[in-house]
Amino acid sequence: MIIVSSMTDAAGNVAWITGAGSGVGRATAVALGALGWRVVLSGRRADALAGTARLVREAGGTADELPFDVGSDDPGTVIPTIGDRLDALVLAAGLNHPQRAWADQGMADFEAIVQTNLLGVVRAVDASLPALRSASGVVVVVSSIAGWRPSPGAGVAYSASKTALAPVVRTINEQEAGSGVRATHLCPGDIDSDFLQQRPSVPDAAARAVMLSPNDVADAAVYAITAPPHVRIDELVLSPVSQR
Ligand SMILES: NC(=O)c1ccc[n+]([C@@H]2O[C@H](COP(=O)([O-])OP(=O)(O)OC[C@H]3O[C@@H](n4cnc5c(N)ncnc54)[C@H](OP(=O)(O)O)[C@@H]3O)[C@@H](O)[C@H]2O)c1
């Protein structure tokens, strides 16, 4: 089901955010809302999107809820609804699984992780490029520190899918520079978010207290998005000081 009010605003900036119902996606949506942006919010849970939309509006922005599964839905059906112009595409939807080693991983889970973390990003970028070109827009790919350096605990499928995002971003920047489109490979370390529930051993409150917050990562995303049009932030790695 697609819930849309007015999705275009010629006078303002427009962002499409996947994974917008919680964590980094939600925090980025609220931060852009506070800057007066119209944010189009996607994720699978309509109730979570409604919660983010309320926060965006309270912050002063405009929000549209657009339930969408990056792993299976066709973004080609979404983009015409968003509009001809897209100033920012923030790809925060992500998936992992507690059983993540060769000894215990399942192939169905492996495929779902790749569908979400890699192909979901690729499909959304592919469908969004015409609208991004119209606005010299910025793509923020929320990858992971596991996409930047070996992180054995992150799992086989997660590490493979996130590592593959580096060349996805690099090729966008190589091939789309002429259109003004810029992309950022955003690689955070541990974040205190719902995502931790997918770990084999869920961190306790003390461990979470020293992690990054979703707001920390959203600040980095907004930095890339609001950089002047001649500035491209190719890659950003941020970790909690405590991270080894
Ligand atoms: N937490 C960490 O320690 C950490 C560290 C490094 C990188 N990251 C990355 O940061 C990103 C954001 O994660 P987070 O920490 O903010 O965790 P989060 O709160 O769990 O956010 C992940 C979001 O992705 C959405 N999502 C999952 N599968 C989806 C799908 N198929 N289609 C659309 N949306 C989907 C979820 O919403 P629905 O379930 O409603 O769809 C959820 O809102 C992820 O890409 C993750 O890999 C996280």
The ligand as a Gaussian input file, in Angstrom:
#p B3LYP/6-31G(d) Opt

LIG

0 1
 N       23.470000      -0.875000      14.186000
 C       24.712000      -1.061000      13.834000
 O       25.571000      -1.441000      14.673000
 C       25.150000      -0.785000      12.420000
 C       26.529000      -0.653000      12.177000
 C       26.962000      -0.373000      10.887000
 C       26.049000      -0.225000       9.874000
 N       24.695000      -0.370000      10.122000
 C       23.795000      -0.192000       8.997000
 O       23.022000       0.960000       9.245000
 C       21.798000       0.848000       8.514000
 C       20.658000       1.288000       9.414000
 O       20.594000       0.379000      10.496000
 P       20.212000       0.848000      11.974000
 O       21.387000       0.624000      12.832000
 O       19.598000       2.182000      11.912000
 O       19.161000      -0.284000      12.376000
 P       17.581000      -0.350000      12.316000
 O       16.994000       0.632000      13.249000
 O       17.239000      -1.785000      12.506000
 O       17.224000       0.127000      10.837000
 C       17.181000      -0.729000       9.744000
 C       15.939000      -0.357000       8.952000
 O       15.927000      -1.085000       7.720000
 C       14.582000      -1.368000       7.416000
 N       14.543000      -2.500000       6.517000
 C       15.053000      -3.728000       6.715000
 N       14.810000      -4.512000       5.656000
 C       14.124000      -3.731000       4.761000
 C       13.592000      -3.958000       3.488000
 N       13.686000      -5.158000       2.878000
 N       12.943000      -2.939000       2.846000
 C       12.839000      -1.728000       3.439000
 N       13.342000      -1.454000       4.655000
 C       13.962000      -2.453000       5.307000
 C       13.927000      -1.655000       8.768000
 O       12.532000      -1.353000       8.766000
 P       11.386000      -2.430000       8.412000
 O       11.675000      -3.639000       9.232000
 O       10.132000      -1.723000       8.788000
 O       11.467000      -2.664000       6.948000
 C       14.647000      -0.683000       9.688000
 O       13.908000       0.501000       9.860000
 C       21.708000      -0.584000       8.018000
 O       21.989000      -0.619000       6.640000
 C       22.799000      -1.311000       8.791000
 O       23.363000      -2.356000       8.030000
 C       24.236000      -0.623000      11.385000

